Each structure stands twice: as C-alpha cells, then as structure tokens.
Amino acid sequence: MEQPLVTVIVVSYNHSRYIRENLDSIKNQTYTNIQLIVGDDASPDNSADVIEQWLKETQYPAERNFHTNNTGLATMLNECIDLAKGKYIKLIAADDFMHPEAIEKSVSLLESLGDEYGMAFSNTHTVDDNGSIIGDISNYDSVKGMDPHTFKRELLKENRIPALTVLLKTDVIKETGKYDTKLIVEDYFRWLKISEKYLIAYIPEKLAYYRRHPENLSKIKAERIEMEVLLLQMMFDKDGILKDKINSRTHRYYLFGKLFDEYSHAYSAYPYRTKRLDIAIRNKLPTLLYKIINKIAELKM
C-alpha cells in the first residue's frame, strides 16, 4: 500500500506526566509517513519542556506550536491544522495514546473507500492514570455492521465517536470550517458537519487508549457539555427525531434559570419547539408564571 502523508497533531495542556507515552506511540507506528505537529497551550507545568526533551532524545522531526498565553483547545487545533501538509489528519490529546497499527489500519480503510467517506474511527481501550486498562466508558462496538446511513441518525442522537481514534481527510476538515472556539464539544460539532455531506467509516478494533483521570471532567463542565450537545442537536435535527428530548431538557433548563443566550436563540429557531415554552423564553417570563401557564394548559387537555 502506498503511504500518503498523515499529519498527526498532538495537543497538550498540563500533560507532562503522559506526553512521553503519547509520543512513543507515534514513533512506534507501523505507518511511517508522518508529519508530527506538537502544540502546547501555555501549560503551567513543564509539558513543553518534556516535549522538547523527547524530540531531542529521539531526533524525531516535528513542527512546534507552543503558546505563551492560554487560548483554548479550538484555537490550538485551528492553528495546527493550518500547518498540516498531509492527505489525512490525526488529532490526539497528549494524555492519550495509540495502538501501533492505528494509523496504518485507518489509512488502509479510507484509501479503499470512495470519496463519499470523509473520516474513519475505531473502538478504544480506556486506561487509568497509570496506563492500566480499565472498563470501557462506552460500547462503541454497538455500531459494528451498522449501515453508514443509519449511523448518521444515530450520531445525531448521541456522540458515538471517540475523538482520539479519528482519522480525517484533510480536504474534508478544511471544507467543514474552523473549530468553534465557543464550544467545549467542538469535536461533536465537527462530526455532525462532516456527517451532513459524507459517510463515516468504523473499524471494530481497539486502536487507541483513552486516559481517564480526575482532570477529564468537572461537574460544571459536564453540565455545560450536556447543554452544548442539545444546542448542536437542535441545529442538525431536520426531521424532529429529537423533539421530545430537546423540549423536555429546555423546559428543565428554563425552570432552573440555566439557559444562555446562544441556546435560547437556537431554540427559538428550532422548528419543533413547544409554543408556550418558546413564548416564555422570548419574553423572559418569570418561572412561576410559566408554571401557571403550563398547569392551565395541562388542565385543558
């Protein structure tokens, strides 16, 4: 098999403890035609120094994008993608790492498929802070054998793609635009945009290692992610398949005063929104008044 150039982008923020394992997994790939780009988003630990030391020791060629001020993941990704020269792009956080055959098998699959496919992903192991394999965080293999057109609908219902396993066609990632700096779930937004125009291939093998540690997710961040997922689902739900979920969750957010402006605007444009909830949000009705209106409407039913 010919080896088209693959750009691997490693992004780090306070990952000094894990970086070597990540970079070693790139160096040990069975696929050798790799452009490595390493980025650090002004980590307060010594992540950048660890990267530099590894590059010096291994003499592995790489382009660097080290920030002096923290800008956020999306900005880092956009800058690194601008440096990419490969036909394919692999994005991976520095605390995760790859199976030796990850790139070879992903490239082989995409090279064998037609232009209608924009990306491929695989199953993944989950590892703890020390790199030991632990229980899976999700049953990604549930999509094994699924028709790729059916997968489009399933992807809208839930993000079923572990980002560390993905291989993207460079022209597809550029066609679908920059990463949104306002979103935490910038990867899910990318998958949905790609899914609008292209099919997505799945490899039923565990070709990566996702590291689960305390810094992965806070309660506040988890709540924000849940709301952002709904925001994206509203944007891409053309047939109303998620209307019950979206209206129910929006109702709950409104009652607890958790709506932010971007979400409210998106809901007002959602074709399958609940009328009285929409009126309440638009007019910023007090929650007590909204509850009374709801109660009256239920009594009339």
DRENDREN-745336 format. One line per 4 residues: number of its first residue (from 1); their letters; for each residue x negated, z, y negated of C-alpha. Coordinates in steps of 0.5 Angstrom, whole numbers, padded with zeros to 4 digits. Layout:
NUM) A) X/Z/Y  ...
This chain:
1) MEQP) 0000/0000/0000  -0002/-0002/-0007  -0003/0004/-0011  0000/0003/-0018
5) LVTV) -0003/0008/-0023  0001/0015/-0023  0001/0020/-0029  0001/0027/-0028
9) IVVS) 0003/0031/-0034  0001/0039/-0033  0004/0043/-0038  0002/0051/-0039
13) YNHS) 0005/0057/-0042  0002/0063/-0040  0000/0061/-0033  -0007/0062/-0033
17) RYIR) -0006/0066/-0026  -0003/0060/-0023  -0007/0054/-0026  -0012/0053/-0021
21) ENLD) -0008/0052/-0015  -0004/0047/-0019  -0010/0043/-0021  -0013/0044/-0014
25) SIKN) -0006/0041/-0011  -0007/0035/-0016  -0014/0034/-0014  -0012/0034/-0006
29) QTYT) -0007/0029/-0007  -0008/0023/-0001  -0006/0019/-0007  -0012/0018/-0012
33) NIQL) -0010/0013/-0017  -0008/0019/-0022  -0008/0020/-0030  -0008/0027/-0031
37) IVGD) -0006/0030/-0037  -0006/0037/-0039  -0002/0041/-0044  -0002/0048/-0046
41) DASP) 0003/0050/-0051  -0002/0055/-0055  -0001/0060/-0049  -0003/0067/-0052
45) DNSA) -0007/0068/-0045  -0013/0064/-0043  -0010/0059/-0040  -0013/0053/-0044
49) DVIE) -0020/0056/-0042  -0018/0056/-0035  -0016/0049/-0035  -0023/0047/-0039
53) QWLK) -0027/0051/-0033  -0023/0048/-0028  -0025/0041/-0031  -0032/0043/-0032
57) ETQY) -0033/0045/-0025  -0029/0039/-0021  -0031/0034/-0026  -0024/0031/-0025
61) PAER) -0022/0026/-0031  -0017/0029/-0036  -0014/0028/-0042  -0012/0034/-0046
65) NFHT) -0006/0036/-0051  -0008/0043/-0053  -0003/0046/-0058  -0006/0051/-0063
69) NNTG) 0002/0053/-0065  0007/0054/-0060  0012/0048/-0061  0016/0049/-0054
73) LATM) 0017/0045/-0048  0020/0039/-0050  0015/0037/-0056  0010/0038/-0051
77) LNEC) 0013/0034/-0046  0014/0028/-0051  0007/0028/-0054  0004/0028/-0047
81) IDLA) 0009/0022/-0045  0006/0018/-0051  -0001/0019/-0048  0002/0016/-0041
85) KGKY) -0001/0010/-0038  0002/0010/-0031  0007/0006/-0028  0010/0013/-0026
89) IKLI) 0010/0020/-0029  0010/0026/-0025  0012/0033/-0030  0010/0039/-0027
93) AADD) 0009/0046/-0030  0002/0050/-0029  0005/0055/-0025  0008/0051/-0019
97) FMHP) 0004/0046/-0015  0005/0040/-0010  0004/0038/-0003  -0002/0034/-0001
101) EAIE) 0003/0028/0000  0008/0029/-0005  0005/0023/-0010  0004/0018/-0004
105) KSVS) 0011/0019/-0001  0015/0019/-0008  0011/0012/-0010  0012/0009/-0003
109) LLES) 0019/0010/-0003  0020/0008/-0010  0016/0002/-0009  0020/0000/-0003
113) LGDE) 0027/0000/-0007  0030/-0004/-0012  0030/-0004/-0020  0037/0000/-0019
117) YGMA) 0033/0006/-0018  0030/0010/-0024  0027/0016/-0020  0026/0020/-0014
121) FSNT) 0026/0027/-0012  0025/0032/-0006  0026/0038/-0003  0022/0044/-0005
125) HTVD) 0019/0051/-0002  0020/0057/-0006  0014/0062/-0007  0013/0068/-0010
129) DNGS) 0008/0071/-0015  0002/0071/-0010  0004/0064/-0007  0007/0066/0000
133) IIGD) 0013/0062/0002  0020/0066/0001  0027/0064/0002  0030/0058/-0001
137) ISNY) 0033/0058/-0008  0038/0052/-0007  0040/0048/-0001  0037/0041/-0004
141) DSVK) 0038/0038/0003  0045/0038/0003  0045/0031/-0001  0041/0029/0005
145) GMDP) 0044/0022/0007  0049/0022/0001  0051/0015/-0002  0047/0015/-0008
149) HTFK) 0053/0013/-0012  0057/0019/-0009  0050/0023/-0012  0052/0021/-0019
153) RELL) 0058/0025/-0019  0055/0031/-0015  0050/0031/-0020  0055/0032/-0026
157) KENR) 0058/0038/-0022  0051/0041/-0022  0044/0040/-0023  0041/0039/-0016
161) IPAL) 0035/0036/-0017  0028/0041/-0017  0024/0038/-0023  0017/0040/-0020
165) TVLL) 0019/0035/-0015  0021/0029/-0019  0017/0022/-0020  0020/0018/-0026
169) KTDV) 0019/0011/-0027  0015/0011/-0034  0019/0005/-0037  0026/0009/-0035
173) IKET) 0024/0015/-0038  0022/0012/-0045  0028/0008/-0044  0032/0014/-0044
177) GKYD) 0029/0017/-0050  0025/0023/-0052  0027/0030/-0049  0031/0034/-0054
181) TKLI) 0028/0040/-0057  0034/0044/-0058  0036/0044/-0050  0033/0049/-0045
185) VEDY) 0036/0045/-0040  0032/0039/-0042  0031/0036/-0035  0038/0036/-0033
189) FRWL) 0040/0032/-0039  0034/0027/-0037  0037/0026/-0030  0044/0025/-0033
193) KISE) 0042/0020/-0038  0038/0016/-0032  0044/0017/-0027  0048/0013/-0032
197) KYLI) 0044/0007/-0031  0040/0008/-0025  0041/0011/-0018  0037/0017/-0016
201) AYIP) 0033/0017/-0009  0032/0023/-0005  0026/0025/0000  0029/0030/0005
205) EKLA) 0022/0034/0006  0019/0040/0002  0014/0036/-0002  0013/0042/-0008
209) YYRR) 0012/0049/-0009  0016/0052/-0014  0014/0059/-0016  0019/0065/-0017
213) HPEN) 0016/0070/-0022  0019/0075/-0027  0018/0071/-0033  0022/0065/-0030
217) LSKI) 0029/0067/-0032  0032/0073/-0037  0039/0075/-0037  0040/0072/-0044
221) KAER) 0036/0065/-0042  0041/0065/-0036  0047/0065/-0041  0044/0060/-0045
225) IEME) 0043/0055/-0040  0050/0056/-0037  0053/0054/-0044  0048/0048/-0045
229) VLLL) 0050/0046/-0038  0057/0046/-0040  0055/0042/-0046  0052/0037/-0042
233) QMMF) 0057/0036/-0037  0062/0035/-0043  0058/0029/-0046  0058/0026/-0039
237) DKDG) 0065/0027/-0036  0068/0021/-0037  0074/0022/-0031  0076/0029/-0033
241) ILKD) 0073/0032/-0026  0070/0038/-0029  0076/0039/-0034  0078/0046/-0030
245) KINS) 0072/0049/-0030  0070/0047/-0038  0076/0049/-0040  0076/0056/-0037
249) RTHR) 0069/0057/-0039  0070/0055/-0046  0076/0060/-0046  0072/0065/-0044
253) YYLF) 0066/0064/-0049  0071/0064/-0055  0074/0070/-0053  0067/0074/-0053
257) GKLF) 0065/0070/-0059  0059/0067/-0056  0061/0059/-0058  0055/0056/-0062
261) DEYS) 0057/0050/-0067  0054/0045/-0063  0058/0047/-0057  0064/0047/-0061
265) HAYS) 0063/0040/-0064  0062/0038/-0057  0069/0041/-0054  0073/0038/-0060
269) AYPY) 0070/0031/-0058  0072/0033/-0050  0078/0028/-0048  0080/0033/-0043
273) RTKR) 0080/0039/-0047  0086/0044/-0048  0090/0043/-0054  0091/0050/-0056
277) LDIA) 0084/0052/-0055  0082/0046/-0059  0086/0048/-0065  0084/0056/-0064
281) IRNK) 0076/0053/-0064  0077/0048/-0070  0081/0053/-0074  0077/0059/-0072
285) LPTL) 0083/0063/-0071  0082/0071/-0069  0081/0072/-0062  0087/0077/-0062
289) LYKI) 0092/0071/-0065  0089/0066/-0060  0091/0071/-0054  0098/0072/-0057
293) INKI) 0099/0064/-0057  0097/0064/-0050  0101/0069/-0048  0107/0066/-0051
297) AELK) 0105/0059/-0048  0105/0062/-0041  0112/0066/-0042  0115/0059/-0044
301) M) 0112/0056/-0038
